[in-house]
Amino acid sequence: MKKKRIFTIGFAVVALLLVAMYLRMDSSTPPSQDPLATLTTANFVAFEGSFDKSIEGPRLVLLLSPT
């Protein structure tokens, strides 16, 4: 019983450390890439222009929803 409890506590500690490390990571991009942006109605025209500017290779828009 004691081993199971130690394992559970150890697993919880490792999981919390991994979550903390993930949340502390920065959202930097490579030097040749524009920085990440949050799409809003105020900056949609600028986003559309920068999206249409690139003609090399495929382009991708990733929409994430918290729900």
Backbone as CSV, one residue per row, in Angstrom:
resi,resn,N_x,N_y,N_z,CA_x,CA_y,CA_z,C_x,C_y,C_z
1,MET,0.824,-1.194,0.000,0.000,0.000,0.000,0.871,1.263,0.000
2,LYS,1.980,1.231,0.751,2.851,2.395,0.851,3.534,2.692,-0.484
3,LYS,3.935,1.628,-1.222,4.570,1.817,-2.522,3.610,2.478,-3.514
4,LYS,2.361,2.068,-3.459,1.364,2.633,-4.372,1.165,4.126,-4.093
5,ARG,1.164,4.489,-2.825,0.980,5.895,-2.457,2.183,6.733,-2.889
6,ILE,3.388,6.211,-2.689,4.599,6.914,-3.114,4.609,7.075,-4.628
7,PHE,4.232,6.032,-5.341,4.161,6.105,-6.806,3.159,7.170,-7.250
8,THR,2.001,7.227,-6.638,0.972,8.207,-6.992,1.460,9.625,-6.737
9,ILE,2.084,9.847,-5.593,2.602,11.184,-5.282,3.723,11.553,-6.248
10,GLY,4.614,10.617,-6.538,5.699,10.866,-7.488,5.174,11.190,-8.872
11,PHE,4.170,10.446,-9.300,3.571,10.701,-10.610,2.938,12.088,-10.660
12,ALA,2.254,12.487,-9.599,1.614,13.802,-9.552,2.663,14.912,-9.592
13,VAL,3.762,14.728,-8.880,4.826,15.739,-8.876,5.443,15.879,-10.266
14,VAL,5.731,14.759,-10.913,6.297,14.797,-12.262,5.324,15.449,-13.233
15,ALA,4.052,15.125,-13.138,3.045,15.715,-14.025,2.967,17.222,-13.814
16,LEU,2.982,17.671,-12.566,2.940,19.115,-12.296,4.186,19.814,-12.815
17,LEU,5.351,19.196,-12.682,6.571,19.797,-13.214,6.523,19.910,-14.736
18,LEU,6.015,18.885,-15.393,5.899,18.942,-16.852,4.926,20.030,-17.302
19,VAL,3.826,20.173,-16.615,2.859,21.230,-16.948,3.479,22.595,-16.717
20,ALA,4.202,22.767,-15.621,4.851,24.051,-15.335,5.894,24.382,-16.399
21,MET,6.683,23.385,-16.820,7.679,23.626,-17.864,7.002,24.003,-19.179
22,TYR,5.911,23.348,-19.516,5.184,23.640,-20.751,4.649,25.072,-20.740
23,LEU,4.102,25.504,-19.618,3.528,26.841,-19.536,4.590,27.931,-19.538
24,ARG,5.817,27.615,-19.137,6.887,28.599,-19.102,7.581,28.751,-20.459
25,MET,7.343,27.847,-21.389,7.996,27.933,-22.698,7.535,29.192,-23.421
26,ASP,8.459,29.824,-24.114,8.081,31.015,-24.867,7.495,30.611,-26.215
27,SER,6.824,31.526,-26.832,6.197,31.252,-28.127,6.977,31.962,-29.224
28,SER,8.287,31.771,-29.218,9.119,32.427,-30.213,9.036,31.681,-31.544
29,THR,9.376,32.387,-32.596,9.370,31.811,-33.935,10.777,31.890,-34.500
30,PRO,11.056,31.152,-35.560,12.377,31.239,-36.186,12.644,32.660,-36.684
31,PRO,13.924,33.066,-36.817,14.246,34.433,-37.238,13.645,34.841,-38.580
32,SER,13.472,33.895,-39.492,12.948,34.243,-40.817,11.418,34.328,-40.850
33,GLN,10.763,34.014,-39.751,9.298,33.980,-39.696,8.769,35.156,-38.891
34,ASP,7.620,35.690,-39.317,6.971,36.751,-38.557,6.558,36.220,-37.191
35,PRO,6.495,37.089,-36.176,6.087,36.622,-34.851,4.630,36.170,-34.844
36,LEU,4.289,35.336,-33.862,2.916,34.864,-33.727,1.993,36.033,-33.414
37,ALA,0.771,35.957,-33.898,-0.183,37.045,-33.687,-1.536,36.466,-33.296
38,THR,-2.272,37.244,-32.529,-3.640,36.890,-32.182,-4.559,37.620,-33.154
39,LEU,-5.389,36.883,-33.845,-6.257,37.465,-34.860,-7.487,38.093,-34.212
40,THR,-7.676,39.381,-34.472,-8.840,40.113,-33.980,-9.450,40.872,-35.147
41,THR,-10.602,41.473,-34.919,-11.226,42.265,-35.984,-10.398,43.511,-36.291
42,ALA,-9.645,43.988,-35.315,-8.843,45.194,-35.518,-7.638,44.943,-36.419
43,ASN,-7.061,43.747,-36.391,-5.864,43.490,-37.201,-6.119,42.502,-38.347
44,PHE,-7.367,42.254,-38.684,-7.670,41.270,-39.719,-7.169,41.701,-41.094
45,VAL,-7.291,42.971,-41.430,-6.845,43.449,-42.749,-5.327,43.295,-42.882
46,ALA,-4.586,43.628,-41.830,-3.134,43.459,-41.861,-2.770,41.982,-41.989
47,PHE,-3.490,41.119,-41.290,-3.248,39.678,-41.379,-3.514,39.186,-42.798
48,GLU,-4.619,39.607,-43.368,-4.972,39.179,-44.719,-3.902,39.599,-45.725
49,GLY,-3.392,40.823,-45.581,-2.333,41.300,-46.478,-1.048,40.498,-46.333
50,SER,-0.645,40.208,-45.117,0.587,39.439,-44.918,0.406,37.982,-45.347
51,PHE,-0.797,37.446,-45.204,-1.070,36.076,-45.641,-1.002,35.971,-47.153
52,ASP,-1.566,36.949,-47.850,-1.574,36.926,-49.310,-0.232,37.320,-49.911
53,LYS,0.657,37.929,-49.112,1.957,38.393,-49.598,2.845,37.231,-50.018
54,SER,2.825,36.155,-49.284,3.697,35.013,-49.550,3.110,34.147,-50.658
55,ILE,3.943,33.861,-51.674,3.480,32.998,-52.765,4.276,31.700,-52.817
56,GLU,5.284,31.556,-51.944,6.105,30.360,-51.941,5.530,29.313,-50.989
57,GLY,5.271,28.146,-51.494,4.846,27.031,-50.661,3.442,27.169,-50.117
58,PRO,2.993,26.145,-49.430,1.643,26.168,-48.859,1.563,27.093,-47.652
59,ARG,0.394,27.631,-47.419,0.139,28.494,-46.269,-0.911,27.837,-45.405
60,LEU,-0.848,28.070,-44.110,-1.730,27.404,-43.180,-2.196,28.390,-42.119
61,VAL,-3.485,28.365,-41.855,-4.065,29.156,-40.754,-4.562,28.163,-39.729
62,LEU,-4.103,28.302,-38.488,-4.491,27.401,-37.421,-5.388,28.166,-36.461
63,LEU,-6.645,27.740,-36.350,-7.595,28.368,-35.452,-7.799,27.471,-34.250
64,LEU,-7.550,27.991,-33.067,-7.708,27.230,-31.833,-8.837,27.827,-31.018
65,SER,-9.647,26.957,-30.458,-10.766,27.400,-29.631,-10.665,26.748,-28.262
66,PRO,-10.904,27.509,-27.194,-10.802,26.916,-25.871,-11.987,26.028,-25.504
67,THR,-12.955,25.899,-26.366,-14.122,25.084,-26.034,-14.061,23.751,-26.742
